[in-house]
Amino acid sequence: MLQLSGSFMKGMLGITGAHQEVRPLVAVLSLVTVLLTFYFGHVKKPWVKQYSIMLGLICGWILFALFGEAPAITFGKSWFSLPAVFDFGRPHFDSGAVTTGVFIGLLLTANMITSVRVMGNVTGVRQERVLSSLFISGINQLLAGVFSAVGAVPIAAAAGYVAQTGIKVLKPFLYGACFVSIIALLPPLVHIMSAVPAPVGYAVTFVVFTQLVGLALNDLEKSPDKEIAHTTAGISFLVGIGAMFLPAHATEHLPMVVATFLNNGLILGSVVGILTEQLLIWRKKRNRQENSIREQ
């Protein structure tokens, strides 16, 4: 989330590869889009709240189009297209990719557990299906690799979306997944969706992640041992954020495994957080055992 915050601010300020300076008009329009999305999410009418993200996206798109900041919609010649198998070439073994995959697998596992837990807090459903979720996620990644697509990854921001819209049932999610699958097969619809101005997407997602921050803080306060939770969060934040500011050339002389680990603040912070929490829990249990032995 901290890594994405920089992308959010750059996107909403109009800073891109072609424009390295803040664009005031884009910044103002992005701010209006954020405020409208927040407003729709707090309207008393249920249907407005449920579609607050979509309404914010549409209003933002219209605003950018009126001020000439929306890209033109282009259409191709094809009306239907199936995904190609190994469109980027046949797979081959790469030790660096294997190392990165191991770390990403650990990170995705941690994200999956967090996502299931946070979503349970939002929906009120406490049944955790981590193993089945990991199994389906693995199949999804394999299919994405075969069909040269971007694999969907577990992200706790989905809970922020649910909190913003107030929709806590499964059917809309299934309908949305089917709708996205149909769009992917129809290039004209893909071209229309890809014409959404990037700052609008960043602005709407900014609202979703704001909800996620609140959920994270609430979940942190519900921890049975706040001292361990606060210490773990503090250490992982400092280590992960600190790694983001390391110069790219600082790890060039290190082995690839170590360099890959240190260059990714998200992975480093997550692993350090997991190890820190387990160490503090172990130390607390050991102190309890020693105290009970002394009392006897």
C-alpha positions in Angstrom: 0.0 0.0 0.0 2.9 2.4 0.8 4.5 1.5 -2.4 1.4 2.3 -4.3 0.8 5.6 -2.6 3.6 7.2 -4.6 1.9 5.9 -7.8 -1.4 7.3 -6.7 0.0 10.8 -6.1 2.0 10.9 -9.3 -1.0 9.7 -11.3 -3.5 12.1 -9.7 -1.0 15.0 -10.2 -0.5 14.1 -13.9 3.1 13.1 -13.6 3.9 10.5 -16.2 6.8 9.5 -18.4 5.9 12.2 -20.9 5.1 14.9 -18.3 7.5 15.1 -15.4 5.9 18.2 -13.8 2.7 18.6 -11.9 -0.3 19.4 -14.1 -2.6 21.7 -12.1 -5.7 21.0 -14.2 -5.3 17.2 -13.8 -4.6 17.6 -10.1 -7.8 19.6 -9.6 -10.0 17.2 -11.7 -8.5 14.3 -9.7 -9.3 16.0 -6.5 -12.9 16.5 -7.6 -13.2 12.9 -8.6 -11.9 11.8 -5.2 -14.4 14.1 -3.4 -17.3 12.9 -5.6 -16.4 9.2 -4.9 -16.3 9.9 -1.2 -19.6 11.7 -1.4 -21.4 8.9 -3.3 -20.1 6.4 -0.7 -21.8 8.4 2.1 -25.1 9.1 0.5 -28.0 7.6 2.4 -29.6 6.0 -0.6 -28.4 2.4 -0.8 -28.1 2.2 -4.6 -25.9 5.3 -4.7 -23.6 3.9 -2.1 -23.4 0.5 -3.8 -22.4 2.1 -7.1 -20.3 4.8 -5.6 -17.1 3.6 -7.2 -18.7 3.3 -10.6 -20.4 6.7 -10.3 -17.1 8.3 -9.3 -15.4 6.6 -12.3 -18.1 7.8 -14.7 -18.2 11.4 -13.3 -14.4 11.6 -13.4 -14.3 10.3 -16.9 -16.9 12.9 -18.0 -15.0 15.7 -16.3 -11.7 14.8 -17.9 -13.4 14.5 -21.3 -15.0 18.0 -20.9 -11.6 19.5 -20.2 -9.9 17.7 -23.0 -7.8 15.4 -20.7 -9.4 12.1 -21.8 -7.7 10.0 -24.4 -9.5 9.3 -27.6 -11.2 5.9 -28.1 -9.6 3.9 -30.9 -11.1 0.7 -32.4 -9.4 -2.2 -34.1 -10.6 -4.3 -36.9 -11.4 -7.4 -34.8 -14.7 -7.8 -32.9 -13.8 -11.1 -31.2 -10.5 -12.5 -30.0 -9.5 -15.5 -28.0 -6.4 -15.4 -25.8 -3.3 -16.9 -27.4 -1.3 -19.7 -25.8 2.3 -18.7 -24.8 2.0 -15.5 -26.8 5.3 -14.2 -25.4 7.2 -17.4 -26.3 7.6 -20.8 -24.8 8.6 -21.0 -21.1 12.2 -21.6 -20.2 14.1 -22.2 -17.0 15.6 -19.2 -15.3 17.2 -19.4 -11.9 16.6 -15.7 -11.2 12.9 -16.1 -12.0 12.7 -19.1 -9.7 14.2 -17.1 -6.9 11.9 -14.2 -7.4 9.0 -16.6 -7.7 9.7 -18.1 -4.3 9.7 -14.7 -2.6 6.6 -13.7 -4.5 4.9 -16.9 -3.5 5.6 -16.2 0.1 4.3 -12.7 -0.3 1.1 -13.8 -2.1 0.5 -16.3 0.7 0.7 -13.6 3.3 -1.5 -11.4 1.2 -4.0 -14.2 0.8 -4.2 -14.8 4.5 -4.5 -11.1 5.2 -7.2 -10.6 2.5 -9.3 -13.5 3.8 -9.1 -12.2 7.4 -9.8 -8.5 6.5 -12.7 -9.5 4.2 -14.1 -11.6 7.0 -14.0 -8.6 9.3 -15.9 -6.5 6.7 -18.5 -9.1 5.8 -18.9 -10.7 9.2 -18.1 -14.1 7.8 -15.5 -15.6 10.1 -15.0 -18.9 8.1 -11.4 -18.8 6.8 -10.8 -20.8 3.6 -7.1 -20.1 3.2 -6.1 -23.5 1.7 -8.9 -23.6 -0.9 -8.1 -19.9 -1.7 -4.4 -20.7 -2.2 -5.3 -23.7 -4.4 -7.6 -21.7 -6.7 -5.1 -18.8 -6.8 -2.4 -21.3 -8.0 -4.6 -22.6 -10.8 -5.3 -19.0 -11.7 -1.6 -18.1 -12.0 -0.9 -21.2 -14.1 -3.7 -20.3 -16.5 -2.6 -16.7 -16.7 0.9 -17.9 -17.6 -0.4 -20.3 -20.3 -2.6 -17.7 -21.9 -0.1 -14.8 -21.6 -2.4 -12.8 -19.3 -1.8 -10.9 -16.1 -2.6 -13.1 -13.2 -5.0 -11.9 -10.5 -3.4 -11.7 -7.1 -5.0 -11.5 -3.7 -5.2 -7.9 -2.4 -6.7 -6.7 0.8 -8.0 -3.6 -1.1 -11.0 -5.7 -2.2 -12.2 -5.3 1.4 -11.9 -1.6 1.1 -14.1 -1.8 -2.0 -16.7 -3.8 -0.1 -16.6 -1.4 2.8 -17.1 1.6 0.3 -20.0 0.1 -1.6 -21.6 -1.9 1.3 -22.2 -4.9 -1.0 -21.3 -8.0 1.1 -22.9 -10.8 -0.9 -21.1 -13.1 -3.4 -23.4 -12.8 -6.5 -22.3 -9.3 -7.6 -18.7 -10.5 -7.5 -19.5 -13.5 -9.7 -21.5 -11.4 -12.1 -18.6 -8.9 -12.3 -16.1 -11.7 -13.0 -18.2 -13.0 -15.8 -18.7 -9.5 -17.2 -14.9 -8.9 -17.2 -14.3 -12.3 -18.9 -16.8 -11.4 -21.7 -15.2 -7.9 -22.1 -11.8 -9.6 -22.5 -13.1 -11.5 -25.6 -14.4 -8.4 -27.3 -11.6 -6.0 -28.3 -14.0 -3.0 -28.9 -15.1 -3.1 -25.3 -11.5 -3.5 -24.2 -10.6 -0.3 -26.2 -13.4 1.6 -24.5 -12.4 0.5 -21.0 -8.7 1.3 -21.7 -9.7 4.8 -22.6 -10.5 5.7 -19.0 -8.0 8.5 -18.0 -5.3 7.1 -15.8 -5.8 9.9 -13.1 -9.4 8.9 -12.8 -8.5 5.3 -12.1 -5.9 6.5 -9.5 -8.4 8.8 -7.9 -11.1 6.1 -7.5 -8.6 3.6 -6.3 -7.3 6.2 -3.8 -10.7 6.2 -2.1 -10.7 2.4 -1.9 -7.3 2.3 -0.3 -8.3 4.9 2.1 -11.0 2.6 3.4 -8.4 -0.2 3.5 -6.2 1.9 5.8 -9.1 2.3 8.2 -9.7 -1.4 8.2 -6.1 -2.2 8.8 -6.0 0.2 11.9 -9.2 -1.3 13.2 -7.8 -4.8 12.8 -4.6 -3.8 14.5 -6.5 -2.5 17.5 -8.5 -5.8 17.8 -5.3 -7.8 18.2 -5.3 -9.8 21.5 -1.7 -8.6 22.2 -1.4 -5.0 21.1 2.2 -4.7 22.3 3.3 -7.5 19.9 1.1 -6.1 17.1 2.4 -2.6 17.4 6.0 -3.7 17.7 5.7 -5.9 14.6 4.0 -3.2 12.6 6.6 -0.6 13.5 9.6 -2.8 12.7 8.1 -4.1 9.4 7.1 -0.6 8.3 10.6 0.9 9.0 12.4 -2.0 7.4 10.1 -2.1 4.3 9.9 1.6 3.8 13.7 2.0 4.4 14.4 -0.6 1.7 12.4 1.5 -0.8 14.9 4.3 -0.5 18.0 2.2 -1.1 19.9 3.2 -4.2 19.5 0.7 -7.1 23.3 0.2 -7.3 23.7 -0.5 -3.6 23.0 -4.2 -4.0 24.6 -4.9 -7.3 27.6 -6.6 -5.7 25.4 -9.0 -3.7 24.2 -12.4 -4.8 21.1 -12.3 -6.9 18.9 -13.9 -4.1 20.0 -11.4 -1.6 19.7 -8.5 -4.0 16.2 -9.5 -5.1 15.2 -9.7 -1.4 16.6 -6.3 -0.4 15.4 -4.4 -3.5 11.7 -5.2 -2.7 10.6 -3.3 0.3 7.2 -5.1 0.3 8.7 -8.6 0.4 11.4 -7.6 2.9 8.9 -5.8 5.2 6.4 -8.7 5.1 9.0 -11.4 5.8 10.6 -9.3 8.6 7.1 -8.7 10.1 6.3 -12.4 10.0 9.6 -13.3 11.7 9.3 -10.6 14.2 5.8 -11.5 15.2 6.7 -15.2 15.6 9.8 -14.3 17.6 7.9 -12.1 20.0 5.2 -14.7 20.5 7.8 -17.3 21.2 9.6 -15.1 23.7 6.3 -14.3 25.5 5.5 -18.0 25.8 9.0 -18.8 27.1 8.7 -16.0 29.7 5.3 -17.5 30.8 6.8 -20.9 31.2 9.8 -19.6 33.2 7.5 -17.7 35.5 5.3 -20.7 36.0 8.3 -22.8 36.9 9.5 -20.2 39.4 6.1 -20.1 41.0 6.1 -23.8 41.5 
